[in-house]
Amino acid sequence: MTLIIKGKARVDDQLNETTILWRYLDTAKFLDLIHNQRLFFIRGDQLEDKFEGAFTTSIRQAIDKSYEINKISFTAREWNSRLREKVFLNCWHANINDNMAMWKIYGRSENSIAITTTVQKLRDTINAARIPYELAIKKSKIREPLAKSKIVNQSVFRFICV
């Protein structure tokens, strides 16, 4: 069992403190980060990818089965929709080196930049801020069609605030 303490970021077991994280930003978002000294979190249901945060088939089937036999009062679709409204994300890429595929996806503008940090620095900064929410730095599970593409590898991480 994982102990959850609001304001203390949990770190995925697949990460170590020295893992290098990259974030690709356009100039406006970078200047906002510098000026306001805070990260921008997007609400899960506001992400462009409608499958972001989607349940796996087995989880979806288990929820729908529980709904059908009246053990719960919502379908998998309803639960996923509610969940996406309550989860806020800040996306990073874990890699030792820069990644051209990430530039193509997140650095679309000629005025984009990439910033780097480590898991430890990100965690320590967030913990020092004492944010009153459940926080986690977790590896994302990329859905199959995207995972097989050459655009993105399996090194995408999310900083999650619930």
N, C-alpha and C positions, 0 to 999 in steps of 0.2 A: 504494500500500500504506500502511495506517495503522500507525504504530508504537504498540504497546500496552505501557504501563508500568503494572504493578500499583500501585494507590494513586493514580494520576493519572487523573482523570475525562476521558474523551473527550467532546467536545461536538458534537452533530449540526450539520452544515453549514447546516441550515435555521434555526438559532438564532444570534443575535448576543449579545454580552455584556450588552446592556441590555434584552433581552427580559424582560418582567415575568412571573413565575410565581406562580400562586395555588395554595394547598393548603387544602382545606376539611376541618375536623376537628371532632369532637365535643369537649366540654370535657375528658373523661377523657384522650383522646389528646393534646390540647394541654397539659394539666398534666404528662403523662408526658414530652412533648418538653421542656418548661421544666425540670422537676425533674431528669431524667436527661441533658439536653443531647445527645440523639441522636435520629436519625430512625428510625422503625419501618419495616422492610422486610418485606413479606409474600412468602412463597415462591410462585412462579408457579402451582403446582398447588393452592394454597389459595384462590385468587381465586374469587369467586362465579360469574363468567362462565366456563363450561367452554370457550368458544372463545378466551379470552384467550391469546395466544401461538400461535394455530393457524397452520399453514402455509397459504400460498396454494395454490390448486389445482395450478398448474404445478410448484411445489416438491414438493408431496405426490406427484404423478404421477412426477416424476423420481426421488424416493427409492424409491417402490414398484417402478419399473422396474429400478432397480439391485438391489433386493432379489430380484426375480424372476429376474434373470440371474446371481445369486450374487456380485455385486460387493460387497455389504454384507450384514451378518448381522442386520439389523433392518428392520422396516417403518416407514413414515412415522409411523404411530400410536405405535409403540414408541419411536421416536426423540423425537417430540414430548413424550411422557409423561416420558421421562428428562430432557429439556431443562427442562421446567417444574419438575421437582424441584430443579434446580440453579441456577435464576435467581430472584433476589430483587428485588422492585420497590417503589418509592415513587413514587406518582402525583401529578402536578402538572398545572395547567391554565395555558396561556399566553394572556394577554389583557391589554390595557391596563386594562380596566374589569372590575368585578365581573360575574358571570354567574349569572342566576337559575336557569338549567338546572342548573348545577353545584350550587347550593344544594339543588335538588330531589333530586339523586342522592346527594350526599355530605354534605349538611347536614340530614339528616332530622330531627334533634332540635332542639328549641327552644333548646338550649344549645350550639349549634354556632358556630364562628367560622371566619374565613378569615385566613390569614397570607399575606404576599407577600414575595418576594425577587426577585433578578435571577439570570440564568444565571451571571453572573460571581461574584456572592456565594456562590451554591450551590457552584459549581465550586471556588472558592478555599477555602471552608470544608472541603469534602470532601478536597481535596488536602492541606490542613494536617493533617488527621486521620491521614494515612498508612495508610489501610485496605489490608490486603494482598490485595486482590481486583481483578479487572478491573472498571472502572467506566465507565459511559456515561450521558450525558444525551441522550436521543433522542426524536424525534417519533414518536408511535405511529401506526400505520396502522390506522384504524378499519375493521372489516369492513362490508361494504355495507349490511346492514339497519340497523345502528346509525348509520352515517354519513349515511344519508338521513333519519333521524328529526330532528325539531326539538329534541330534548332535548340532543343533544351536537353541537358543531361539530368541525371537524378540528384543534383546538388542544390536544389532550391530549398530554402529554409524560410519559415515564417516566424515572426515575433508576434505572438497572439495575446490579446488583451480581452478578457471576458468580464 
